[in-house]
């Protein structure tokens, strides 16, 4: 039993090292903290530069990369022609807006500055 456990650990470590050494600019990754980013620079052996938002680049330790991810929102899929959108009459829009209105009531504000001790 002990042998199988050690073997699984070694395989997992080897796969993680293989992933970290295969990172290249343009790869989409997820860090161990759950942050999605794009690899900008992978030249250094110990660190990697990730773009976490347009124009925002941060430097991370390579070990912080958990996995490569596929970009779910491919730009070609997001492009929609305005001709393909369904036409909705204005009367339907106002009926839909009315059905989505919240009927919640706002609570009165708390009184500040009083000690209730």
C-alpha positions as CSV (number, residue, x, y, z in Angstrom):
1,X,0.0,0.0,0.0
2,X,2.7,2.4,0.9
3,X,4.4,1.9,-2.5
4,X,1.3,2.9,-4.4
5,X,0.9,6.1,-2.3
6,X,4.5,7.2,-2.9
7,X,4.1,6.4,-6.7
8,X,1.0,8.6,-7.0
9,X,2.8,11.4,-5.2
10,X,5.8,11.1,-7.5
11,X,3.6,11.1,-10.6
12,X,1.7,14.2,-9.4
13,X,4.9,16.1,-8.7
14,X,6.3,15.1,-12.1
15,X,3.1,16.2,-13.9
16,X,3.2,19.6,-12.1
17,X,6.8,20.1,-13.0
18,X,6.1,19.2,-16.6
19,X,3.2,21.7,-16.7
20,X,5.3,24.5,-15.2
21,X,8.1,24.0,-17.7
22,X,5.8,23.9,-20.6
23,X,4.2,27.3,-20.0
24,X,4.6,29.8,-22.9
25,X,3.3,33.3,-23.6
26,X,-0.4,33.3,-24.5
27,X,-1.3,30.3,-22.4
28,X,-4.4,30.8,-20.1
29,X,-3.7,29.5,-16.6
30,X,-5.3,29.3,-13.2
31,X,-3.2,29.9,-10.1
32,X,-3.4,28.0,-6.8
33,X,-5.4,30.9,-5.4
34,X,-8.0,30.5,-8.2
35,X,-6.9,33.6,-10.3
36,X,-7.3,33.2,-14.0
37,X,-4.6,34.9,-16.1
38,X,-2.6,34.9,-19.4
39,X,1.1,34.1,-19.5
40,X,3.0,37.1,-20.8
41,X,6.6,36.1,-20.1
42,X,8.0,32.7,-19.1
43,X,11.7,33.2,-19.7
44,X,12.8,33.0,-16.1
45,X,13.2,29.5,-14.5
46,X,11.6,30.4,-11.1
47,X,9.1,33.2,-11.9
48,X,6.5,33.9,-14.5
49,X,4.7,37.1,-15.6
50,X,0.9,36.9,-15.8
51,X,-1.6,39.4,-17.2
52,X,-4.5,39.3,-14.8
53,X,-6.4,42.2,-16.5
54,X,-5.8,44.2,-19.7
55,X,-2.6,46.1,-19.1
56,X,-2.1,44.7,-15.5
57,X,0.9,42.3,-15.4
58,X,2.1,40.7,-12.2
59,X,5.1,38.4,-11.4
60,X,4.4,35.0,-9.8
61,X,6.5,32.0,-8.7
62,X,6.0,29.2,-11.2
63,X,4.8,26.9,-8.5
64,X,1.7,29.1,-8.1
65,X,0.3,27.9,-11.5
66,X,-2.1,25.1,-10.8
67,X,-3.2,24.3,-14.4
68,X,-3.7,25.4,-18.0
69,X,-7.2,26.3,-18.9
70,X,-9.0,26.6,-22.2
71,X,-10.4,30.0,-23.0
72,X,-14.1,29.4,-22.8
73,X,-15.0,32.8,-24.3
74,X,-13.4,32.6,-27.7
75,X,-13.7,36.0,-29.4
76,X,-15.3,34.4,-32.5
77,X,-18.1,32.9,-30.4
78,X,-18.8,36.3,-28.8
79,X,-19.3,38.2,-32.0
80,X,-23.0,38.6,-32.8
81,X,-24.5,40.2,-35.9
82,X,-27.2,42.7,-35.0
83,X,-29.3,41.2,-37.9
84,X,-29.4,37.9,-36.0
85,X,-30.9,39.4,-32.8
86,X,-34.6,38.9,-32.4
87,X,-36.8,42.0,-32.7
88,X,-39.0,42.6,-29.6
89,X,-41.8,45.1,-29.7
90,X,-41.6,48.0,-27.2
91,X,-44.8,46.9,-25.4
92,X,-43.2,43.5,-24.5
93,X,-40.2,45.3,-23.1
94,X,-42.2,47.3,-20.7
95,X,-44.2,44.3,-19.6
96,X,-41.0,42.4,-19.0
97,X,-39.5,45.3,-17.1
98,X,-42.6,45.5,-14.8
99,X,-42.4,41.8,-14.1
100,X,-38.8,42.1,-13.0
101,X,-39.4,45.0,-10.6
102,X,-38.4,44.2,-7.0
103,X,-41.2,44.4,-4.4
104,X,-38.8,44.4,-1.5
105,X,-39.0,47.1,1.1
106,X,-36.1,49.1,2.4
107,X,-35.4,48.8,6.1
108,X,-35.1,52.1,8.1
109,X,-31.6,53.2,8.8
110,X,-29.9,52.2,12.1
111,X,-29.4,55.0,14.6
112,X,-25.8,55.9,14.8
113,X,-24.0,57.2,17.9
114,X,-26.2,55.6,20.6
115,X,-24.7,53.1,22.9
116,X,-27.1,50.4,23.8
117,X,-25.2,49.2,26.9
